Amino acid sequence: MHFEFTRRRSNRSPVTDAPTFRVGRLASAGHTDRDMSHLIDRSYNYHSPRELHWHLADRLGVAPSTVSVRESRLA
């Protein structure tokens, strides 16, 4: 399963003081018209795309190796 996401800026983490981001939109890779944003909590502040990857795999109930996530080149 391949997914693309658009990033929205968010706050700095109060725990790590690192920048975080929120997902603006999640779509099936190659099918940007297929909005999959309902699969995640878009109000969550992610620390990295890797965290989003693990969160998405957990949400789908599949092994992380079966999911790939990349940031969309289109804003």
N, CA, C and O atoms as a GROMACS GRO file, in nm:
protein
  300
    1MET      N    1   0.084  -0.117   0.000
    1MET     CA    2   0.000   0.000   0.000
    1MET      C    3   0.088   0.124   0.000
    1MET      O    4   0.175   0.140   0.086
    2HIS      N    5   0.066   0.208  -0.095
    2HIS     CA    6   0.147   0.328  -0.110
    2HIS      C    7   0.059   0.451  -0.089
    2HIS      O    8  -0.050   0.462  -0.145
    3PHE      N    9   0.110   0.543  -0.007
    3PHE     CA   10   0.035   0.663   0.026
    3PHE      C   11   0.122   0.786   0.007
    3PHE      O   12   0.244   0.781   0.023
    4GLU      N   13   0.058   0.897  -0.028
    4GLU     CA   14   0.123   1.028  -0.035
    4GLU      C   15   0.048   1.121   0.058
    4GLU      O   16  -0.073   1.111   0.074
    5PHE      N   17   0.122   1.212   0.119
    5PHE     CA   18   0.059   1.308   0.208
    5PHE      C   19   0.109   1.448   0.180
    5PHE      O   20   0.220   1.467   0.131
    6THR      N   21   0.026   1.545   0.211
    6THR     CA   22   0.069   1.684   0.207
    6THR      C   23   0.085   1.730   0.351
    6THR      O   24   0.006   1.694   0.439
    7ARG      N   25   0.186   1.807   0.373
    7ARG     CA   26   0.223   1.852   0.507
    7ARG      C   27   0.167   1.991   0.536
    7ARG      O   28   0.169   2.080   0.451
    8ARG      N   29   0.118   2.007   0.657
    8ARG     CA   30   0.081   2.139   0.708
    8ARG      C   31   0.169   2.164   0.830
    8ARG      O   32   0.188   2.075   0.912
    9ARG      N   33   0.220   2.282   0.841
    9ARG     CA   34   0.303   2.314   0.958
    9ARG      C   35   0.220   2.310   1.084
    9ARG      O   36   0.099   2.333   1.084
   10SER      N   37   0.288   2.280   1.192
   10SER     CA   38   0.222   2.274   1.321
   10SER      C   39   0.314   2.335   1.425
   10SER      O   40   0.409   2.405   1.391
   11ASN      N   41   0.287   2.308   1.549
   11ASN     CA   42   0.366   2.364   1.660
   11ASN      C   43   0.494   2.285   1.684
   11ASN      O   44   0.515   2.179   1.626
   12ARG      N   45   0.576   2.339   1.769
   12ARG     CA   46   0.693   2.266   1.816
   12ARG      C   47   0.647   2.172   1.926
   12ARG      O   48   0.556   2.203   2.002
   13SER      N   49   0.710   2.058   1.933
   13SER     CA   50   0.677   1.960   2.037
   13SER      C   51   0.714   2.015   2.174
   13SER      O   52   0.827   2.061   2.192
   14PRO      N   53   0.623   2.011   2.270
   14PRO     CA   54   0.657   2.058   2.404
   14PRO      C   55   0.754   1.964   2.475
   14PRO      O   56   0.818   2.004   2.572
   15VAL      N   57   0.764   1.841   2.429
   15VAL     CA   58   0.852   1.742   2.491
   15VAL      C   59   0.993   1.749   2.435
   15VAL      O   60   1.090   1.753   2.511
   16THR      N   61   1.005   1.752   2.302
   16THR     CA   62   1.138   1.748   2.238
   16THR      C   63   1.183   1.881   2.181
   16THR      O   64   1.299   1.895   2.141
   17ASP      N   65   1.094   1.979   2.176
   17ASP     CA   66   1.120   2.109   2.116
   17ASP      C   67   1.155   2.097   1.967
   17ASP      O   68   1.220   2.186   1.910
   18ALA      N   69   1.112   1.988   1.905
   18ALA     CA   70   1.135   1.967   1.763
   18ALA      C   71   1.012   2.014   1.684
   18ALA      O   72   0.901   2.013   1.737
   19PRO      N   73   1.032   2.054   1.559
   19PRO     CA   74   0.917   2.093   1.478
   19PRO      C   75   0.830   1.972   1.447
   19PRO      O   76   0.881   1.860   1.432
   20THR      N   77   0.701   1.992   1.439
   20THR     CA   78   0.608   1.886   1.404
   20THR      C   79   0.526   1.931   1.284
   20THR      O   80   0.534   2.047   1.242
   21PHE      N   81   0.449   1.839   1.230
   21PHE     CA   82   0.361   1.873   1.118
   21PHE      C   83   0.230   1.797   1.132
   21PHE      O   84   0.223   1.694   1.198
   22ARG      N   85   0.130   1.851   1.070
   22ARG     CA   86   0.001   1.783   1.058
   22ARG      C   87  -0.018   1.743   0.912
   22ARG      O   88   0.036   1.807   0.822
   23VAL      N   89  -0.095   1.640   0.891
   23VAL     CA   90  -0.122   1.594   0.756
   23VAL      C   91  -0.237   1.677   0.700
   23VAL      O   92  -0.346   1.681   0.758
   24GLY      N   93  -0.212   1.743   0.588
   24GLY     CA   94  -0.317   1.818   0.522
   24GLY      C   95  -0.411   1.725   0.447
   24GLY      O   96  -0.533   1.740   0.452
   25ARG      N   97  -0.351   1.628   0.377
   25ARG     CA   98  -0.430   1.532   0.298
   25ARG      C   99  -0.349   1.406   0.280
   25ARG      O  100  -0.227   1.410   0.259
   26LEU      N  101  -0.416   1.293   0.288
   26LEU     CA  102  -0.355   1.162   0.264
   26LEU      C  103  -0.427   1.099   0.147
   26LEU      O  104  -0.550   1.094   0.145
   27ALA      N  105  -0.351   1.050   0.049
   27ALA     CA  106  -0.411   0.992  -0.071
   27ALA      C  107  -0.336   0.866  -0.110
   27ALA      O  108  -0.220   0.848  -0.073
   28SER      N  109  -0.403   0.779  -0.185
   28SER     CA  110  -0.336   0.664  -0.244
   28SER      C  111  -0.234   0.717  -0.344
   28SER      O  112  -0.267   0.802  -0.426
   29ALA      N  113  -0.113   0.669  -0.339
   29ALA     CA  114  -0.008   0.716  -0.430
   29ALA      C  115  -0.050   0.689  -0.573
   29ALA      O  116  -0.096   0.580  -0.606
   30GLY      N  117  -0.035   0.788  -0.657
   30GLY     CA  118  -0.072   0.776  -0.797
   30GLY      C  119  -0.219   0.802  -0.822
   30GLY      O  120  -0.262   0.813  -0.937
   31HIS      N  121  -0.297   0.812  -0.716
   31HIS     CA  122  -0.440   0.837  -0.727
   31HIS      C  123  -0.475   0.954  -0.636
   31HIS      O  124  -0.545   0.936  -0.536
   32THR      N  125  -0.427   1.072  -0.669
   32THR     CA  126  -0.446   1.187  -0.581
   32THR      C  127  -0.591   1.225  -0.564
   32THR      O  128  -0.625   1.305  -0.477
   33ASP      N  129  -0.680   1.168  -0.647
   33ASP     CA  130  -0.822   1.196  -0.630
   33ASP      C  131  -0.884   1.105  -0.524
   33ASP      O  132  -0.999   1.126  -0.485
   34ARG      N  133  -0.811   1.006  -0.476
   34ARG     CA  134  -0.860   0.916  -0.372
   34ARG      C  135  -0.816   0.966  -0.235
   34ARG      O  136  -0.705   0.936  -0.190
   35ASP      N  137  -0.902   1.039  -0.172
   35ASP     CA  138  -0.871   1.093  -0.040
   35ASP      C  139  -0.883   0.983   0.064
   35ASP      O  140  -0.989   0.921   0.077
   36MET      N  141  -0.776   0.959   0.137
   36MET     CA  142  -0.773   0.855   0.240
   36MET      C  143  -0.753   0.917   0.378
   36MET      O  144  -0.718   0.848   0.474
   37SER      N  145  -0.776   1.047   0.389
   37SER     CA  146  -0.750   1.120   0.513
   37SER      C  147  -0.833   1.068   0.630
   37SER      O  148  -0.795   1.088   0.746
   38HIS      N  149  -0.943   1.002   0.602
   38HIS     CA  150  -1.027   0.949   0.709
   38HIS      C  151  -0.958   0.837   0.788
   38HIS      O  152  -1.005   0.799   0.896
   39LEU      N  153  -0.848   0.784   0.735
   39LEU     CA  154  -0.777   0.675   0.804
   39LEU      C  155  -0.694   0.723   0.923
   39LEU      O  156  -0.654   0.642   1.007
   40ILE      N  157  -0.669   0.852   0.930
   40ILE     CA  158  -0.583   0.904   1.037
   40ILE      C  159  -0.649   1.022   1.106
   40ILE      O  160  -0.748   1.077   1.059
   41ASP      N  161  -0.591   1.059   1.219
   41ASP     CA  162  -0.634   1.178   1.292
   41ASP      C  163  -0.552   1.296   1.239
   41ASP      O  164  -0.433   1.308   1.271
   42ARG      N  165  -0.614   1.381   1.159
   42ARG     CA  166  -0.540   1.491   1.098
   42ARG      C  167  -0.505   1.602   1.196
   42ARG      O  168  -0.433   1.695   1.159
   43SER      N  169  -0.554   1.595   1.318
   43SER     CA  170  -0.518   1.696   1.418
   43SER      C  171  -0.394   1.656   1.498
   43SER      O  172  -0.347   1.732   1.583
   44TYR      N  173  -0.341   1.537   1.471
   44TYR     CA  174  -0.223   1.488   1.543
   44TYR      C  175  -0.097   1.555   1.490
   44TYR      O  176  -0.083   1.573   1.368
   45ASN      N  177  -0.006   1.591   1.577
   45ASN     CA  178   0.121   1.653   1.538
   45ASN      C  179   0.228   1.546   1.524
   45ASN      O  180   0.280   1.495   1.623
   46TYR      N  181   0.261   1.512   1.400
   46TYR     CA  182   0.363   1.410   1.372
   46TYR      C  183   0.502   1.472   1.380
   46TYR      O  184   0.523   1.587   1.343
   47HIS      N  185   0.597   1.394   1.430
   47HIS     CA  186   0.735   1.439   1.439
   47HIS      C  187   0.814   1.407   1.312
   47HIS      O  188   0.914   1.472   1.282
   48SER      N  189   0.768   1.306   1.237
   48SER     CA  190   0.840   1.266   1.117
   48SER      C  191   0.748   1.184   1.026
   48SER      O  192   0.647   1.131   1.071
   49PRO      N  193   0.784   1.175   0.898
   49PRO     CA  194   0.709   1.086   0.808
   49PRO      C  195   0.715   0.941   0.856
   49PRO      O  196   0.621   0.864   0.834
   50ARG      N  197   0.824   0.904   0.920
   50ARG     CA  198   0.834   0.767   0.972
   50ARG      C  199   0.727   0.740   1.078
   50ARG      O  200   0.670   0.631   1.082
   51GLU      N  201   0.701   0.838   1.163
   51GLU     CA  202   0.595   0.822   1.263
   51GLU      C  203   0.460   0.805   1.194
   51GLU      O  204   0.379   0.722   1.236
   52LEU      N  205   0.434   0.882   1.090
   52LEU     CA  206   0.311   0.868   1.013
   52LEU      C  207   0.303   0.728   0.952
   52LEU      O  208   0.197   0.666   0.954
   53HIS      N  209   0.413   0.680   0.900
   53HIS     CA  210   0.420   0.546   0.840
   53HIS      C  211   0.379   0.440   0.941
   53HIS      O  212   0.295   0.355   0.910
   54TRP      N  213   0.436   0.443   1.059
   54TRP     CA  214   0.404   0.345   1.163
   54TRP      C  215   0.259   0.361   1.210
   54TRP      O  216   0.190   0.261   1.232
   55HIS      N  217   0.214   0.482   1.225
   55HIS     CA  218   0.077   0.507   1.268
   55HIS      C  219  -0.023   0.451   1.165
   55HIS      O  220  -0.122   0.389   1.203
   56LEU      N  221   0.004   0.473   1.038
   56LEU     CA  222  -0.083   0.425   0.933
   56LEU      C  223  -0.085   0.272   0.928
   56LEU      O  224  -0.192   0.212   0.912
   57ALA      N  225   0.030   0.208   0.940
   57ALA     CA  226   0.036   0.062   0.941
   57ALA      C  227  -0.043   0.006   1.059
   57ALA      O  228  -0.116  -0.092   1.045
   58ASP      N  229  -0.028   0.069   1.175
   58ASP     CA  230  -0.102   0.025   1.293
   58ASP      C  231  -0.252   0.042   1.272
   58ASP      O  232  -0.330  -0.046   1.306
   59ARG      N  233  -0.291   0.153   1.216
   59ARG     CA  234  -0.434   0.182   1.192
   59ARG      C  235  -0.495   0.081   1.096
   59ARG      O  236  -0.610   0.041   1.112
   60LEU      N  237  -0.417   0.039   0.995
   60LEU     CA  238  -0.466  -0.057   0.896
   60LEU      C  239  -0.453  -0.201   0.944
   60LEU      O  240  -0.511  -0.292   0.884
   61GLY      N  241  -0.378  -0.222   1.052
   61GLY     CA  242  -0.359  -0.356   1.106
   61GLY      C  243  -0.269  -0.443   1.019
   61GLY      O  244  -0.291  -0.564   1.008
   62VAL      N  245  -0.169  -0.382   0.959
   62VAL     CA  246  -0.077  -0.455   0.871
   62VAL      C  247   0.067  -0.430   0.917
   62VAL      O  248   0.095  -0.339   0.995
   63ALA      N  249   0.157  -0.514   0.867
   63ALA     CA  250   0.299  -0.497   0.898
   63ALA      C  251   0.350  -0.368   0.834
   63ALA      O  252   0.312  -0.336   0.721
   64PRO      N  253   0.435  -0.294   0.905
   64PRO     CA  254   0.489  -0.169   0.848
   64PRO      C  255   0.558  -0.188   0.714
   64PRO      O  256   0.562  -0.096   0.633
   65SER      N  257   0.613  -0.306   0.689
   65SER     CA  258   0.682  -0.329   0.562
   65SER      C  259   0.587  -0.331   0.442
   65SER      O  260   0.633  -0.323   0.328
   66THR      N  261   0.457  -0.342   0.466
   66THR     CA  262   0.360  -0.344   0.356
   66THR      C  263   0.307  -0.206   0.322
   66THR      O  264   0.227  -0.191   0.230
   67VAL      N  265   0.350  -0.105   0.397
   67VAL     CA  266   0.303   0.032   0.377
   67VAL      C  267   0.421   0.122   0.341
   67VAL      O  268   0.528   0.111   0.400
   68SER      N  269   0.400   0.209   0.245
   68SER     CA  270   0.500   0.313   0.218
   68SER      C  271   0.431   0.447   0.216
   68SER      O  272   0.317   0.461   0.171
   69VAL      N  273   0.502   0.547   0.267
   69VAL     CA  274   0.448   0.682   0.278
   69VAL      C  275   0.552   0.779   0.225
   69VAL      O  276   0.670   0.770   0.258
   70ARG      N  277   0.507   0.872   0.143
   70ARG     CA  278   0.599   0.975   0.094
   70ARG      C  279   0.524   1.107   0.088
   70ARG      O  280   0.401   1.111   0.075
   71GLU      N  281   0.600   1.212   0.097
   71GLU     CA  282   0.541   1.345   0.089
   71GLU      C  283   0.512   1.378  -0.056
   71GLU      O  284   0.595   1.356  -0.145
   72SER      N  285   0.394   1.432  -0.080
   72SER     CA  286   0.353   1.467  -0.215
   72SER      C  287   0.436   1.584  -0.266
   72SER      O  288   0.469   1.675  -0.190
   73ARG      N  289   0.469   1.580  -0.391
   73ARG     CA  290   0.542   1.690  -0.452
   73ARG      C  291   0.450   1.805  -0.487
   73ARG      O  292   0.495   1.918  -0.507
   74LEU      N  293   0.320   1.776  -0.493
   74LEU     CA  294   0.221   1.880  -0.522
   74LEU      C  295   0.171   1.937  -0.392
   74LEU      O  296   0.134   1.861  -0.302
   75ALA      N  297   0.169   2.066  -0.379
   75ALA     CA  298   0.122   2.129  -0.256
   75ALA      C  299  -0.024   2.159  -0.263
   75ALA      O  300  -0.080   2.213  -0.167
   0.00000   0.00000   0.00000
